[in-house]
């Protein structure tokens, strides 16, 4: 298996953007925060080699560090998570006309699950704003195992950053993302920092597979 160094839990640069928003649901209005941030990977010498970008929607009008959190990604390889973001679960969606044709505008999704579950949309290295920073590190990320391990480390990084260790964790993948979900589930089942199945991993409460590959 490709070697990836789990230093993502210590570094949150260069990007962190937060914006407060009010979301109108069928059952009433909630307050939430949209957060964009980078999770950076380093080599043995401490050099930045890749970054995974996440977009999170977090409910803020109730204090509960045990709220469920779902990590989502699309397929590909090479497909950005924007479609799951704008077509499934999130607080905004692509508007459609009366004939169900896309209008290329955004509208509030009143059926978002943000009232009961926080959402974290992820792109693997090389997709969207998730970048490979050193070409010689490509073999660590551009493989089935490297892809899954880097996503797993980003999940651990996010949980530490937001102090959500007690939250039920859900995974959601679409198309090739269903394969990634199975591999990430395997990685989280052991301690992702050690590769030793005898050590405690991170429990996953459920997995959603859309258009299984």
Buried (B, 14 or more C-beta within 10 A) or exposed (E): EBEBBBBBBEBBEEEEEEEEBEBEBEEEEBEBBBBBBBBBBBBEEEEBBBBBBBBBBBBEEEEEEEBBBBBBBBBBBEBBBBBBBBEBBBBBBBBEEEEEEEEEEEEBBEEBBBBEBBBBBBBBBBBBBBBBBEEEBBEBBBBBBBBBBBBBBBBBBBBBBBEBEEBBBBBBBBBBBBBBBBBBBBBBEBBBBEEEEEEEBBEBEEBBBBEEB
